[in-house]
Amino acid sequence: MLVVVLAVALECRPTPLVDHALDALVAEHGRPNPALGLATLLDELMKDPAAAACTLVAGLHPVSTRFISGYWPPRDPDALRVVWRIRALCFMTGLNFRASTARRHTHPEATGRQFLEREGRQRIPFFATWMSRDAVYLAPYDTQRSIVDQWRRWLAKEGSRFQYRAGQKIDDWYFGISARPKNRSELTEERPSIK
């Protein structure tokens, strides 16, 4: 199989606020201290959304972790940082890219497959959250790589002129499954799957 990786050089203005917000979220295992407030952290990103988006996209990369428990500290804080980067991007843009996988199973656990394959095997999100447990299931590595590439292409093409709007409902950005693209063909990268 031929895999083409699009390399987009990202030159972002420093945005310490983005790193501060992510550090706060990860330090609290994804649940910010009430004194900080999730809304406050995310609203700060909207003060300079193009710069924040650039910083968020620049920090995206595939992770090997496939599950993050909602009850225990993450074994891989970097994976949680990537999830929060995508959540913040979904919050700011209303976009949530998806891709297919060449893997036989989208997740080693049946529950993970159920959440990740909610829109079918050709439209897998980077992650999906089991709402009642706040447990996060992450897509296969090839799906993650494709989604990271889609975010980089979007940023290069649209990032500086995009009409950023803060998400109004948590379902639209937090869980990784509800944001609906306006033009599905632009937000899905097709890839043959192995039977």
For each residue, the residues with C-beta under 8 A, 3 or more apart:
1: 102 192
2:
3: 142
4:
5: 145 149
6: 149 152 153
7:
8: 152 153 155 156
9:
10: 54 57 58 152 155
11: 54
12: 15 51 54 55 58
13: 51 54
14: 55
15: 12 18 19 48 51 52 54 55
16: 19 20
17: 20 21 44 45 47 48 52
18: 15 21 22 45 52 55 56 88
19: 15 16 22 23 55
20: 16 17 23 24
21: 17 18 24 25 41 42 44 45 88
22: 18 19 25 26 59 81 84 85 88
23: 19 20 26 27
24: 20 21 27 28 32 33 36 41
25: 21 22 28 30 31 32 38 41 80 84
26: 22 23 29 30 74 77 80 81 84
27: 23 24
28: 24 25 31 32 33
29: 26 72 73 74 80
30: 25 26 68 70 74 80 83 84 134
31: 25 28
32: 24 25 28 36 37 38 41
33: 24 28 36
34: 37
35:
36: 24 32 33 40 41
37: 32 34 40 41
38: 25 32 41 42
39: 42 43
40: 36 37 43 44
41: 21 24 25 32 36 37 38 44 45
42: 21 38 39 45 46 88 91 166 167
43: 39 40 46 47 166
44: 17 21 40 41 47
45: 17 18 21 41 42 48 49 52 56 88 91 92
46: 42 43 49 52 92 164 166
47: 17 43 44 52
48: 15 17 45 51 52
49: 45 46 52 53 92 162 164
50: 53 54 159 160 162 164
51: 12 13 15 48 54 55
52: 15 17 18 45 46 47 48 49 55 56 88 92
53: 49 50 56 57 89 92 93 155 159 162 164
54: 10 11 12 13 15 50 51 57 58 155 159
55: 12 14 15 18 19 51 52 58 59
56: 18 45 52 53 59 60 85 88 89 92
57: 10 53 54 60 85 89 151 152 154 155 159
58: 10 12 54 55
59: 22 55 56 81 82 85
60: 56 57 82 85 86 148 151 152
61: 82 148
62: 141 144 145 148
63: 76 78 79 82 138 144
64: 76 79 141
65: 68 74 75 76 79 138
66: 107 108 112 137 138
67: 109 112 135 136 137 138
68: 30 65 74 76 79 80 83 135 136 138
69: 72 74 133 135
70: 30 130 133 134 135 136
71: 133 134
72: 29 69
73: 29
74: 26 29 30 65 68 69 77 79 80
75: 65
76: 63 64 65 68 79 80
77: 26 74 80 81
78: 63 81 82
79: 63 64 65 68 74 76 82 83 138
80: 25 26 29 30 68 74 76 77 83 84 136
81: 22 26 59 77 78 84 85
82: 59 60 61 63 78 79 85 86 126
83: 30 68 79 80 86 87 126 127 136 138 176
84: 22 25 26 30 80 81 87 88
85: 22 56 57 59 60 81 82 88 89
86: 60 82 83 89 90 96 126 127 147 151 176
87: 83 84 90 91 173 174 176
88: 18 21 22 42 45 52 56 84 85 91 92
89: 53 56 57 85 86 92 93 95 151
90: 86 87 93 94 95 96 167 172 173 176 179
91: 42 45 87 88 166 167 172 173 174
92: 45 46 49 52 53 56 88 89 164 165 166 167
93: 53 89 90 162 164 165
94: 90 165 167 172 173 179
95: 89 90 154 179 181 187
96: 86 90 125 173 176 177 178 179 180 181 187
97: 125 126 147 150 151 154 181 187 188 189
98: 119 123 124 125 147 181 187 188
99: 123 124 139 142 143 146 147 150 188 189 191
100: 121 122 123 124 143 146 188 189 190 191 192 193
101: 106 121 124 139 140 142 143 191 193
102: 1 142 191 192 193 194
103: 106 140 142 143 193 194
104: 194 195
105: 108 113
106: 101 103 112 113 116 117 121 124 139 140 143
107: 66 111 112 113 115 116 137 139 140
108: 66 105 112
109: 67 112 113 137
110: 113 114
111: 107 114 115 130 137
112: 66 67 106 107 108 109 115 116 128 137
113: 105 106 107 109 110 116 117
114: 110 111 117 118
115: 107 111 112 118 128 129 130 137 177
116: 106 107 112 113 124 125 128 137 139
117: 106 113 114 120 121 124
118: 114 115 128 177
119: 98 123 124 125 177
120: 117 123
121: 100 101 106 117 124 193
122: 100 188 190 193
123: 98 99 100 119 120 184 188
124: 98 99 100 101 106 116 117 119 121 139 140 143
125: 96 97 98 116 119 128 139 147 176 177
126: 82 83 86 97 138 139 143 144 147 176
127: 83 86 136 137 138 139 176
128: 112 115 116 118 125 136 137 175 176 177
129: 115 134 135 136 137 174 175 176 177
130: 70 111 115 133 134 135 136 137
131: 134 175
132:
133: 69 70 71 130
134: 30 70 71 129 130 131
135: 67 68 69 70 129 130
136: 67 68 70 80 83 127 128 129 130 176
137: 66 67 107 109 111 112 115 116 127 128 129 130
138: 63 65 66 67 68 79 83 126 127 144
139: 99 101 106 107 116 124 125 126 127 143 144 147
140: 101 103 106 107 124 143 144
141: 62 64 144 145
142: 3 99 101 102 103 145 146 191
143: 99 100 101 103 106 124 126 139 140 146 147
144: 62 63 126 138 139 140 141 147 148
145: 5 62 141 142 148 149
146: 99 100 142 143 149 150 189 191
147: 86 97 98 99 125 126 139 143 144 150 151
148: 60 61 62 144 145 151 152
149: 5 6 145 146 152 153 189
150: 97 99 146 147 153 154 187 189
151: 57 60 86 89 97 147 148 154 155
152: 6 8 10 57 60 148 149 155 156
153: 6 8 149 150 156 157
154: 57 95 97 150 151 157 158 159
155: 8 10 53 54 57 151 152 158 159
156: 8 152 153 159
157: 153 154
158: 154 155 161 162
159: 50 53 54 57 154 155 156 162
160: 50
161: 158
162: 49 50 53 93 158 159
163:
164: 46 49 50 53 92 93
165: 92 93 94
166: 42 43 46 91 92
167: 42 90 91 92 94 170 172 173
168: 172
169: 172
170: 167 173 174 175
171: 174 175 178
172: 90 91 94 167 168 169 178 179
173: 87 90 91 94 96 167 170 178 179
174: 87 91 129 170 171
175: 128 129 131 170 171 178
176: 83 86 87 90 96 125 126 127 128 129 136
177: 96 115 118 119 125 128 129
178: 96 171 172 173 175
179: 90 94 95 96 172 173
180: 96
181: 95 96 97 98 184 186 187 188
182:
183: 186 187
184: 123 181 187 188
185: 188
186: 181 183
187: 95 96 97 98 150 181 183 184
188: 97 98 99 100 122 123 181 184 185
189: 97 99 100 146 149 150
190: 100 122
191: 99 100 101 102 142 146
192: 1 100 102
193: 100 101 102 103 121 122
194: 102 103 104
195: 104
